[in-house]
Amino acid sequence: MSIISSNIKYLRKKKGLTQQQFADQVGIKRSLVGAYEEQRAEPKYELLKTLATFFDVSIDDFINETINDKWVPKPKGNPANLRVLSISVDKEDNENIEMVPLKASAGYLNGYADPEYVAQLPKFYLPMFKQGTYRAFEIKGDSMLPLASGTIIIGEYVENWADVKPGETYVVISKSDGVVYKRIGNKFKENKKLKLISDNPVYEPYEINGEDVLEIWKGKGYISTQMPVPAPEPTMESLTSMMAQMQRSISKLQSNN
């Protein structure tokens, strides 16, 4: 029996409900309850959220933990971070890495939580990434030089956003900014702004609302068709740009004091 089917059955009985009573209360057919509990079908994502709310458990625990008399719930934390992460495996039962190419970035904002959408993404397997759940994102632009536009960043899923470490790089999925790869400048707090920093000093840091964040993936590696090249000698133009950036930073610090 799958985790979801056993959890539905256990939690329904714990509430003292028959299949028909349970079906009436959540607004589905009794035959569907039987199909879910007997592993003949699986609930869609929207229904999973409804069931998790009905049983007063996090959706993360509901789909990933075996809930029984010995089960201890995890802290619920940020509601936006408790959701289904669809994964797939290859013939050797190795977990695949789904890839989000540039052309799919806009669609990912709507489909990131839809297992059917994620299942359609290109996927591959890398033996060095065995622990954790990973996803690959193609980046564009030159804001994260020396990584070139078109580089594929491999990120590890961050389940608890309180674990985000300032100064390290992450793929941040947000309603306001889409899919970006940046260095994070402060600890994550849902009711505050999250500072995103480009490694290219030409680009100024900026902030997004914490409540707009949908997913965070810690940068763990990258794939690029461009081989590393020696850093170029500084030009007058690059030095001028760096000085301008330093002046803006100093002015901002002075205005905050």
C-alpha positions as CSV (number, residue, x, y, z in Angstrom):
1,M,0.0,0.0,0.0
2,S,1.4,3.5,-0.9
3,I,2.0,6.1,1.7
4,I,-0.9,8.3,0.5
5,S,-3.4,5.4,0.5
6,S,-2.4,4.1,3.9
7,N,-2.5,7.7,5.3
8,I,-6.0,8.3,4.0
9,K,-7.3,5.1,5.5
10,Y,-5.5,5.6,8.8
11,L,-6.6,9.2,9.3
12,R,-10.2,8.5,8.2
13,K,-10.5,5.7,10.7
14,K,-8.9,7.9,13.4
15,K,-11.7,10.4,12.9
16,G,-14.2,7.6,13.2
17,L,-15.7,8.1,9.8
18,T,-17.0,5.5,7.3
19,Q,-16.0,5.9,3.7
20,Q,-19.3,7.4,2.9
21,Q,-19.2,9.9,5.8
22,F,-15.7,10.9,4.8
23,A,-16.7,11.3,1.1
24,D,-19.6,13.5,2.1
25,Q,-17.5,15.8,4.3
26,V,-14.7,16.4,1.7
27,G,-17.1,16.5,-1.3
28,I,-16.1,13.5,-3.3
29,K,-17.7,10.2,-4.3
30,R,-17.5,7.2,-1.9
31,S,-16.1,5.1,-4.8
32,L,-13.2,7.4,-5.1
33,V,-12.4,7.0,-1.4
34,G,-12.2,3.2,-1.9
35,A,-10.0,3.6,-5.0
36,Y,-7.6,5.8,-3.1
37,E,-7.4,3.6,-0.1
38,E,-7.0,0.5,-2.2
39,Q,-4.3,2.1,-4.3
40,R,-6.3,1.9,-7.5
41,A,-6.0,5.7,-8.0
42,E,-4.2,8.7,-6.6
43,P,-5.7,12.1,-5.7
44,K,-4.8,15.1,-7.8
45,Y,-2.7,17.8,-6.2
46,E,-5.7,20.1,-5.4
47,L,-7.5,17.3,-3.7
48,L,-4.3,16.3,-1.8
49,K,-4.3,19.9,-0.3
50,T,-7.9,19.6,0.6
51,L,-7.4,16.2,2.4
52,A,-4.3,17.5,4.2
53,T,-6.3,20.5,5.5
54,F,-9.2,18.2,6.5
55,F,-6.9,16.0,8.5
56,D,-5.0,19.0,9.9
57,V,-1.6,17.7,8.7
58,S,1.0,19.4,6.4
59,I,0.8,18.2,2.8
60,D,4.6,17.4,3.1
61,D,3.9,14.9,5.9
62,F,0.7,13.7,4.2
63,I,2.5,12.5,1.1
64,N,6.0,11.6,2.4
65,E,5.5,10.3,5.9
66,T,3.8,7.1,7.1
67,I,1.2,8.4,9.5
68,N,0.4,6.0,12.3
69,D,0.2,5.8,16.1
70,K,4.0,6.5,16.3
71,W,4.0,9.4,13.9
72,V,5.2,12.8,15.1
73,P,4.3,15.7,12.8
74,K,7.0,18.1,11.6
75,P,6.7,21.8,12.2
76,K,4.4,23.3,9.6
77,G,6.6,26.3,8.8
78,N,6.0,28.3,5.7
79,P,2.7,27.1,4.0
80,A,4.0,27.9,0.5
81,N,6.9,25.5,1.1
82,L,4.7,22.5,2.0
83,R,3.7,20.9,-1.3
84,V,4.1,18.0,-3.6
85,L,7.5,17.5,-5.2
86,S,7.0,15.2,-8.1
87,I,10.0,13.0,-8.9
88,S,10.8,10.2,-11.4
89,V,13.3,7.4,-11.5
90,D,15.2,5.6,-14.2
91,K,15.4,1.8,-14.8
92,E,17.9,1.3,-12.0
93,D,15.6,3.2,-9.6
94,N,17.9,6.3,-9.5
95,E,16.1,9.6,-9.0
96,N,16.1,11.7,-12.1
97,I,16.9,15.4,-12.3
98,E,14.1,17.3,-14.1
99,M,15.3,20.2,-16.3
100,V,13.6,23.6,-16.8
101,P,14.9,25.0,-20.1
102,L,14.6,28.8,-20.8
103,K,11.5,28.3,-23.0
104,A,9.7,26.5,-20.1
105,S,10.6,29.1,-17.4
106,A,7.3,31.0,-17.7
107,G,5.2,27.8,-17.7
108,Y,7.1,26.5,-14.6
109,L,5.6,29.3,-12.5
110,N,2.2,27.8,-13.1
111,G,3.1,24.1,-13.2
112,Y,5.9,23.8,-10.6
113,A,3.4,22.1,-8.2
114,D,1.6,20.0,-10.8
115,P,3.1,16.5,-10.9
116,E,1.8,16.0,-14.4
117,Y,3.5,19.1,-15.7
118,V,6.8,18.2,-13.9
119,A,6.7,14.7,-15.4
120,Q,6.8,16.2,-18.9
121,L,10.0,18.1,-18.3
122,P,13.3,16.8,-19.8
123,K,15.1,14.6,-17.3
124,F,18.5,13.1,-16.7
125,Y,20.6,11.4,-14.0
126,L,24.0,12.2,-12.6
127,P,25.5,9.7,-10.2
128,M,27.2,12.3,-8.0
129,F,23.9,13.7,-6.9
130,K,22.4,10.9,-4.8
131,Q,21.2,12.5,-1.6
132,G,18.4,15.0,-1.8
133,T,16.1,16.1,-4.6
134,Y,17.6,18.1,-7.5
135,R,16.3,20.1,-10.5
136,A,18.2,21.8,-13.3
137,F,17.5,25.4,-14.5
138,E,18.9,27.1,-17.6
139,I,19.8,30.6,-16.9
140,K,20.0,33.6,-19.2
141,G,21.9,36.9,-19.2
142,D,25.3,37.9,-17.8
143,S,24.3,38.8,-14.2
144,M,26.1,35.8,-12.8
145,L,29.4,36.0,-14.6
146,P,31.7,34.0,-15.1
147,L,28.7,31.7,-15.7
148,A,27.6,32.4,-19.3
149,S,24.0,32.7,-20.5
150,G,22.7,29.3,-21.3
151,T,24.5,27.6,-18.4
152,I,22.4,24.9,-16.6
153,I,22.4,25.3,-12.8
154,I,21.7,22.1,-10.8
155,G,19.9,23.0,-7.6
156,E,19.1,21.0,-4.5
157,Y,15.6,21.5,-3.2
158,V,15.5,23.6,0.0
159,E,12.6,22.3,2.1
160,N,13.1,24.6,5.1
161,W,13.7,28.2,3.9
162,A,15.2,29.1,7.3
163,D,18.2,27.0,6.2
164,V,19.0,29.5,3.4
165,K,22.5,30.9,4.0
166,P,23.3,34.5,3.1
167,G,26.2,34.8,0.7
168,E,25.5,31.5,-1.1
169,T,23.9,31.1,-4.5
170,Y,20.4,29.8,-5.1
171,V,17.8,29.4,-7.9
172,V,14.8,31.4,-6.6
173,I,11.4,30.9,-8.1
174,S,9.1,33.8,-7.3
175,K,5.8,35.3,-8.6
176,S,7.4,38.7,-9.2
177,D,10.8,37.7,-10.7
178,G,10.2,34.3,-12.3
179,V,13.2,31.9,-12.3
180,V,16.5,33.6,-11.3
181,Y,19.9,32.4,-10.1
182,K,21.3,34.8,-7.6
183,R,23.4,35.2,-4.4
184,I,21.1,35.7,-1.4
185,G,22.0,38.6,0.8
186,N,19.9,38.0,4.0
187,K,18.1,35.3,6.0
188,F,14.7,34.4,4.6
189,K,11.6,35.7,6.5
190,E,8.2,35.5,4.8
191,N,7.0,38.9,6.0
192,K,10.2,40.7,4.9
193,K,12.1,41.3,1.6
194,L,14.7,38.9,0.3
195,K,17.8,40.5,-1.1
196,L,19.2,39.1,-4.4
197,I,22.7,39.9,-5.5
198,S,24.3,39.4,-8.9
199,D,28.0,38.3,-9.1
200,N,28.4,40.8,-12.0
201,P,29.0,44.1,-10.2
202,V,27.4,46.0,-13.1
203,Y,24.0,44.8,-11.8
204,E,22.7,46.3,-8.6
205,P,21.3,44.1,-5.8
206,Y,17.5,44.2,-5.5
207,E,14.7,42.9,-3.3
208,I,11.6,40.8,-3.7
209,N,8.8,40.1,-1.2
210,G,9.3,37.0,0.8
211,E,5.6,36.1,0.4
212,D,6.2,36.0,-3.4
213,V,8.7,33.2,-3.2
214,L,7.5,29.8,-4.5
215,E,10.6,27.6,-4.4
216,I,14.3,27.8,-3.5
217,W,17.0,25.5,-4.9
218,K,20.5,25.7,-3.5
219,G,23.2,25.8,-6.3
220,K,25.2,22.6,-6.2
221,G,26.8,22.5,-9.7
222,Y,26.5,23.6,-13.3
223,I,26.7,22.4,-16.9
224,S,28.1,24.6,-19.6
225,T,29.2,24.3,-23.2
226,Q,31.8,27.1,-22.6
227,M,35.1,26.1,-21.1
228,P,36.6,28.3,-18.4
229,V,38.9,31.1,-19.7
230,P,41.4,33.2,-17.8
231,A,40.0,36.4,-16.3
232,P,40.6,39.4,-18.7
233,E,42.8,42.3,-17.7
234,P,40.7,45.1,-16.2
235,T,39.8,47.8,-18.7
236,M,39.2,51.5,-18.0
237,E,35.5,50.8,-18.7
238,S,35.3,47.9,-16.2
239,L,37.2,49.9,-13.5
240,T,34.8,52.9,-14.0
241,S,31.8,50.5,-13.6
242,M,33.2,49.0,-10.5
243,M,33.9,52.5,-9.0
244,A,30.4,53.6,-9.8
245,Q,29.0,50.5,-8.1
246,M,31.2,51.1,-5.0
247,Q,30.0,54.7,-4.9
248,R,26.3,53.7,-5.1
249,S,26.9,51.2,-2.2
250,I,28.7,53.8,-0.1
251,S,25.9,56.3,-0.7
252,K,23.3,53.8,0.3
253,L,25.1,52.9,3.5
254,Q,25.4,56.6,4.4
255,S,21.7,57.2,3.7
256,N,20.8,54.3,6.0
257,N,22.8,55.7,8.9
